[in-house]
C-alpha cells in the first residue's frame, strides 16, 4: 500500500473509490436522506438544493439517494462477479498450464467457445435466460470474464512450470496441487490482483449496460444503468437526473482503471527498476 501511494494514478484511483465507497456504505447502512424507491409526486423535478442534493426525478424520488443505492448495487454485483470469475478462471488457468495435455485441451476449448461471443451479447443471453436478481446477474457477468482470467493465468503458469525449483519439486514426487499452491500461485498473485482491478471496471460497465437494456437489477431497486435509461427523455427539463448516474459510472470505471494502472506500476517487476 505504501508503494501504491507513490503512484499518482494509483493514489487518484484510491481517492475516487474511497469517496464512492463512503456513498455506497450510506446505502448499506440505511443512512440515506430519503428512501430511494419512495415516490413523492408533489416534489417531482425539483432542482438540486439543500433539501435534495442532486434534485428529484419524474416521480419525486431523491436522485442522490437513488444514486447512492445504485452505486451499492453495482459494486455488490461487480465484486461477486469478479470474485467468482477470478476463482474459477485462476483454477482453470492453473490446471490448464500446469497439467497441459488433455486438461489444457478441454479448458482451452471451453475458453475459445466463450471468447467466440461478444462479451455484452453473451451477458445479455445469460441474463435473459435466468430469473433476474442481483446474484444471477453477477453469475452471468462472471461467466463472461472467466475465460479472460484463464488466459491471464495460463501463460505465466506455462513459464513457471519450466523453472528449475518447480521441476525439482515434481521430480521429488510432491503433489501437483501442493506444487501449484506453494510454488506457482504465489508467483502469479500480482498478475491476478491487477486483472481483478481491471475486471471490476469491466463488470461495472457490463452491469450498467444490462440495466440500461432492461436486463439488469429489476425495478424498483435502483441501478445506475436504469437511472440513465429513465433520464434519457428528461435531459432537457431535468438534466441532473442524467448527469448524476452518468458521472458516477464514469468515476467508478476511471477509478478502477487508475487503481489497476497503479497496481501494475507497483507490482510488475519490470517497472520496479524505473522508479
C-alpha positions as CSV (number, residue, x, y, z in Angstrom):
1,X,0.0,0.0,0.0
2,X,2.9,2.4,0.8
3,X,4.4,1.8,-2.7
4,X,1.0,2.2,-4.3
5,X,0.6,5.7,-2.7
6,X,3.7,6.7,-4.7
7,X,1.9,6.1,-7.9
8,X,-0.1,9.2,-9.0
9,X,-2.6,7.1,-10.9
10,X,-3.0,4.6,-8.1
11,X,-3.4,7.3,-5.5
12,X,-6.0,9.1,-7.6
13,X,-7.9,5.8,-8.1
14,X,-7.8,5.1,-4.3
15,X,-9.3,8.6,-3.5
16,X,-12.1,8.3,-6.1
17,X,-13.0,4.8,-5.0
18,X,-12.9,5.7,-1.3
19,X,-15.3,8.5,-1.9
20,X,-17.7,6.3,-3.8
21,X,-17.3,3.6,-1.1
22,X,-18.5,6.0,1.5
23,X,-21.5,6.8,-0.6
24,X,-22.3,3.1,-1.1
25,X,-21.9,2.4,2.7
26,X,-24.5,5.1,3.4
27,X,-26.9,2.9,1.4
28,X,-25.9,-0.4,3.0
29,X,-26.1,1.2,6.5
30,X,-29.6,2.7,5.8
31,X,-28.3,6.3,6.3
32,X,-29.6,7.8,3.1
33,X,-31.5,11.1,3.5
34,X,-34.6,9.6,1.6
35,X,-36.0,6.2,0.7
36,X,-34.5,5.6,-2.8
37,X,-37.7,3.9,-4.0
38,X,-40.4,6.1,-2.3
39,X,-42.3,8.3,-4.7
40,X,-43.4,11.8,-3.9
41,X,-45.3,13.3,-6.9
42,X,-45.6,16.9,-5.5
43,X,-41.8,17.0,-5.3
44,X,-41.1,15.9,-8.9
45,X,-38.4,17.6,-10.9
46,X,-37.0,19.7,-8.1
47,X,-33.5,21.0,-8.9
48,X,-30.5,20.4,-6.7
49,X,-30.8,22.2,-3.4
50,X,-30.0,21.9,0.3
51,X,-33.1,19.7,0.7
52,X,-32.3,17.4,-2.3
53,X,-28.6,17.5,-3.1
54,X,-29.0,16.2,-6.6
55,X,-32.6,17.1,-7.2
56,X,-35.6,14.8,-7.8
57,X,-36.8,12.8,-10.7
58,X,-40.1,12.4,-12.5
59,X,-41.6,10.5,-9.6
60,X,-40.3,12.9,-6.9
61,X,-37.6,10.4,-5.8
62,X,-34.4,11.8,-4.4
63,X,-31.7,11.4,-7.0
64,X,-28.8,11.3,-4.5
65,X,-30.4,8.5,-2.5
66,X,-31.1,6.5,-5.7
67,X,-27.6,7.2,-7.0
68,X,-26.1,6.0,-3.7
69,X,-28.2,2.9,-3.7
70,X,-27.3,2.3,-7.3
71,X,-23.6,2.5,-6.5
72,X,-24.1,0.0,-3.7
73,X,-26.0,-2.4,-6.0
74,X,-23.5,-2.1,-8.9
75,X,-20.5,-2.6,-6.5
76,X,-22.1,-5.7,-4.9
77,X,-22.8,-7.3,-8.3
78,X,-19.3,-6.4,-9.7
79,X,-17.4,-7.7,-6.6
80,X,-19.4,-11.0,-6.6
81,X,-19.0,-11.5,-10.3
82,X,-15.3,-10.8,-10.3
83,X,-14.7,-12.9,-7.3
84,X,-16.4,-15.9,-9.0
85,X,-14.6,-15.2,-12.3
86,X,-11.2,-15.0,-10.5
87,X,-11.7,-18.2,-8.5
88,X,-12.9,-20.3,-11.5
89,X,-10.5,-18.6,-14.0
90,X,-7.4,-18.9,-11.8
91,X,-8.2,-22.5,-11.1
92,X,-8.8,-23.3,-14.8
93,X,-5.6,-21.5,-15.8
94,X,-3.5,-23.3,-13.2
95,X,-4.8,-26.7,-14.2
96,X,-4.5,-25.9,-17.9
97,X,-1.0,-24.5,-17.8
98,X,0.4,-27.0,-15.2
99,X,-1.1,-30.3,-16.4
100,X,-1.2,-29.4,-20.1
101,X,-2.2,-32.3,-22.4
102,X,-5.9,-33.3,-22.1
103,X,-6.7,-30.8,-19.4
104,X,-5.2,-28.0,-21.5
105,X,-7.3,-29.0,-24.5
106,X,-10.5,-29.2,-22.5
107,X,-10.0,-25.8,-20.7
108,X,-8.7,-24.2,-23.9
109,X,-11.8,-25.4,-25.9
110,X,-14.2,-24.0,-23.4
111,X,-12.3,-20.8,-23.3
112,X,-12.3,-20.5,-27.1
113,X,-16.1,-21.1,-27.2
114,X,-16.7,-18.3,-24.7
115,X,-14.4,-16.0,-26.4
116,X,-16.3,-16.5,-29.7
117,X,-19.2,-14.5,-28.3
118,X,-19.0,-10.7,-27.8
119,X,-19.0,-10.1,-24.0
120,X,-22.1,-8.0,-23.8
121,X,-24.0,-10.3,-26.1
122,X,-23.1,-13.3,-24.0
123,X,-24.1,-11.5,-20.8
124,X,-27.4,-10.4,-22.4
125,X,-28.1,-14.0,-23.4
126,X,-27.3,-15.4,-19.9
127,X,-29.2,-12.7,-18.1
128,X,-32.3,-13.2,-20.2
129,X,-32.4,-17.0,-19.5
130,X,-32.4,-16.9,-15.7
131,X,-34.6,-15.2,-13.2
132,X,-33.4,-11.6,-12.7
133,X,-32.0,-10.9,-9.3
134,X,-28.6,-9.5,-8.3
135,X,-27.0,-12.9,-7.8
136,X,-28.0,-14.4,-11.2
137,X,-26.8,-11.2,-12.9
138,X,-23.5,-11.4,-11.1
139,X,-23.1,-15.1,-12.2
140,X,-24.0,-14.1,-15.8
141,X,-21.3,-11.4,-15.8
142,X,-18.8,-13.7,-14.1
143,X,-19.2,-16.4,-16.9
144,X,-18.3,-13.7,-19.4
145,X,-15.0,-12.9,-17.6
146,X,-13.9,-16.4,-16.6
147,X,-12.0,-17.0,-19.9
148,X,-10.0,-13.8,-19.5
149,X,-8.8,-14.9,-16.1
150,X,-8.0,-18.4,-17.5
151,X,-5.8,-16.8,-20.3
152,X,-4.1,-14.4,-17.9
153,X,-3.2,-17.2,-15.5
154,X,-2.3,-19.9,-18.0
155,X,0.5,-18.0,-19.7
156,X,2.7,-17.4,-16.6
157,X,2.0,-20.9,-15.3
158,X,3.4,-22.4,-18.5
159,X,6.6,-20.4,-17.9
160,X,6.8,-21.2,-14.2
161,X,6.4,-24.9,-14.8
162,X,9.8,-24.9,-16.6
163,X,11.6,-23.2,-13.7
164,X,14.2,-25.5,-12.0
165,X,12.7,-25.5,-8.5
166,X,9.3,-26.4,-9.9
167,X,10.9,-29.3,-11.9
168,X,12.8,-30.4,-8.8
169,X,9.5,-30.4,-6.8
170,X,7.9,-32.5,-9.5
171,X,10.9,-34.9,-9.6
172,X,10.8,-35.4,-5.8
173,X,7.2,-36.7,-6.1
174,X,5.5,-33.8,-4.4
175,X,1.7,-33.5,-5.0
176,X,0.9,-31.5,-8.1
177,X,-1.7,-29.5,-6.3
178,X,0.7,-28.6,-3.5
179,X,3.3,-27.5,-6.0
180,X,0.8,-25.2,-7.7
181,X,-0.3,-23.7,-4.4
182,X,3.2,-23.4,-2.8
183,X,5.4,-22.6,-5.8
184,X,3.3,-21.4,-8.7
185,X,0.3,-19.4,-7.3
186,X,2.4,-17.1,-5.1
187,X,4.4,-16.1,-8.1
188,X,1.4,-15.0,-10.2
189,X,-0.5,-13.3,-7.4
190,X,0.5,-9.8,-8.6
191,X,-0.8,-10.6,-12.1
192,X,-4.1,-11.8,-10.7
193,X,-4.5,-8.7,-8.5
194,X,-4.0,-6.4,-11.4
195,X,-6.5,-8.3,-13.5
196,X,-9.1,-8.2,-10.7
197,X,-8.9,-4.4,-10.6
198,X,-9.4,-4.2,-14.4
199,X,-12.2,-6.8,-14.4
200,X,-14.1,-4.8,-11.7
201,X,-14.2,-1.8,-14.1
202,X,-15.5,-4.0,-16.9
203,X,-18.0,-5.7,-14.6
204,X,-19.4,-2.2,-13.6
205,X,-19.8,-1.3,-17.2
206,X,-21.4,-4.6,-18.1
207,X,-23.9,-4.3,-15.2
208,X,-24.8,-0.8,-16.2
209,X,-25.3,-1.9,-19.8
210,X,-27.6,-4.7,-18.8
211,X,-29.6,-2.4,-16.6
212,X,-29.8,0.2,-19.4
213,X,-31.2,-2.5,-21.7
214,X,-33.7,-3.7,-19.1
215,X,-32.0,-7.0,-18.1
216,X,-30.2,-5.8,-15.0
217,X,-31.3,-5.3,-11.5
218,X,-35.2,-5.5,-11.6
219,X,-37.1,-2.4,-10.5
220,X,-37.9,-0.8,-8.2
221,X,-34.3,-1.4,-6.9
222,X,-32.2,1.5,-8.1
223,X,-29.5,0.8,-10.7
224,X,-27.2,3.3,-12.4
225,X,-27.9,1.9,-15.8
226,X,-31.7,2.0,-15.4
227,X,-31.4,5.6,-14.0
228,X,-29.6,6.6,-17.1
229,X,-32.2,4.9,-19.3
230,X,-35.1,6.7,-17.5
231,X,-33.4,10.0,-17.7
232,X,-32.9,10.0,-21.5
233,X,-36.1,11.8,-22.2
234,X,-35.7,14.1,-19.2
235,X,-32.3,15.6,-20.1
236,X,-33.8,18.9,-21.3
237,X,-36.2,19.6,-18.4
238,X,-34.2,17.8,-15.6
239,X,-30.5,17.3,-16.7
240,X,-29.5,16.4,-13.2
241,X,-31.3,13.1,-13.5
242,X,-28.9,12.0,-16.2
243,X,-25.7,13.8,-15.1
244,X,-25.6,12.2,-11.6
245,X,-25.7,8.5,-12.5
246,X,-23.7,9.0,-15.7
247,X,-20.9,10.8,-13.8
248,X,-20.9,8.1,-11.1
249,X,-20.5,5.3,-13.8
250,X,-17.6,7.3,-15.3
251,X,-15.9,7.8,-11.9
252,X,-16.3,4.1,-10.9
253,X,-14.7,3.0,-14.2
254,X,-12.0,5.6,-14.2
255,X,-11.2,5.0,-10.5
256,X,-10.8,1.2,-11.0
257,X,-8.7,1.7,-14.1
258,X,-6.4,4.1,-12.4
259,X,-6.1,1.7,-9.5
260,X,-5.3,-1.1,-11.9
261,X,-2.6,1.1,-13.5
262,X,-1.2,1.9,-10.1
263,X,-1.1,-1.8,-9.1
264,X,0.6,-2.6,-12.4
265,X,3.3,0.0,-11.8
266,X,3.8,-1.2,-8.3
267,X,3.6,-5.0,-8.6
268,X,5.1,-5.5,-12.1
269,X,8.8,-6.4,-11.5
270,X,9.7,-4.9,-14.9
271,X,8.7,-1.5,-13.6
272,X,10.5,-1.6,-10.3
273,X,13.8,-0.5,-11.7
274,X,12.3,2.6,-13.3
275,X,11.2,4.1,-10.0
